[in-house]
């Protein structure tokens, strides 16, 4: 097929985010952008390859601080997206100061050498991670950290097969999107990694096993199916999963992760948990796996590790999985980037000194109370879900059928933008809300007020 022919009717997959092909995107540009901003957006669209979720872009930013981003025209928005990298808020002075100081002392560390910030950060991560996780490798981003985990699984088990979840996102590189479960990244790309198999995720609201969502009567069929696959395959190297997905916010039913953990142990598979988007206090615990009383064999983290400034990620593995000294598991130029490590140390210090996990629990409870009250008053809200400050609202056209209100979700996003609140949509009809953990309660309430007023406007225009 000629690429030009294909682009006339591009398939739009809304699982990971809102569509930049929405007619409202162009309307937003016409109605909200001045000539200067529009000119920059046109220049951006001209020089960057166009791709879903990205180019063409929504707006042009010139500043970010705390809970806010600021566009070229001086409008400020609460950012409840932040690419999940803003646990300590944007441009935190302590993180910026640590970066400046490290730039003055050692700006780069060439491979084959190490440096103090990298060693101290690795030591810090192993001291706060679950007890058996004692070895670290750094990487430039979350995708590469998951890629390292896949390679380590193969080296440690001698097996190449994996089980992962449909609708999950672990990264956009060819190897990692093979274990992801989103059609946007998998469609029409050709052969993916061999041996990757996806299973349905635990989703109590849209459960395929128990349509009424009664997990107590279901008997955890979602977890039992994973064991069924492990048993039938017989040689799976790992189950790879997000403990809770940031863009769908589907807390698994009680006992789910313990059942999966036990199944992995019985069948010789490692459990890899990808916490790229939800680590460092967002769930109310330093690591999301701690919310579910399960310890993975390998943990990947990223996004917020660089303080929302420097791209940085890590793989933290069981100490006894240090079994491949003759292989290059993660041979990256910026593997021990001293500036990124300094940012990471500063970020963790902020999180610990301010006890941001406890703050996330407290503010999350308050936010969930408000969202549940909105659910009572607004028929568009089918479900509200949250763990700590991993929050989300599912919009439906009918609560009994759970028909997805995708167009309404798109409307709501732009209504909120006009009022000063930024977020993305997911699954077509789901609104993930991820504020910085440093947000003040009054600011959180102000953002939720914006959300409810915009929701009212959408319902009145139906």
Secondary structure, DSSP 8 states (H G I E B T S, - for coil): --HHHHHHT-----SSS--TT-HHHHHHHHHH--HHHHHHHHHHHHHS---TTSSS-S--EEEEEBTEEEETTS-EEEES-GGG--TT-BT-HHHHHHHHHHHHH-S---TT---HHHHHHHHHHHHHS-TTEEEEEEESSHHHHHHHHHHHHHHHHS--EEEEETT----SSHHHHHHS--HHHHTTS----TTEEEE----GGG-SS-TT--HHHHTSHHHHHHHHHHHHH--EEEEEE-SS-TTT-----TTHHHHHHHHHHHHT-EEEEE-TTTTTTTTSSSSGGGGGT---SEEEE-GGGGTTTS--EEEEEEGGG---TTS-S---TTTT-HHHHHHHHHHHHHHHHTTHHHHHHHHHHHHHHHHHHHHHH-TTEEEEEEETTEEEEEEEEETTTTEE-HHHHHHHHHHHHHHTEE--EETTTEEEE---TT--HHHHHHHHHHHHHHHHHHHHT-
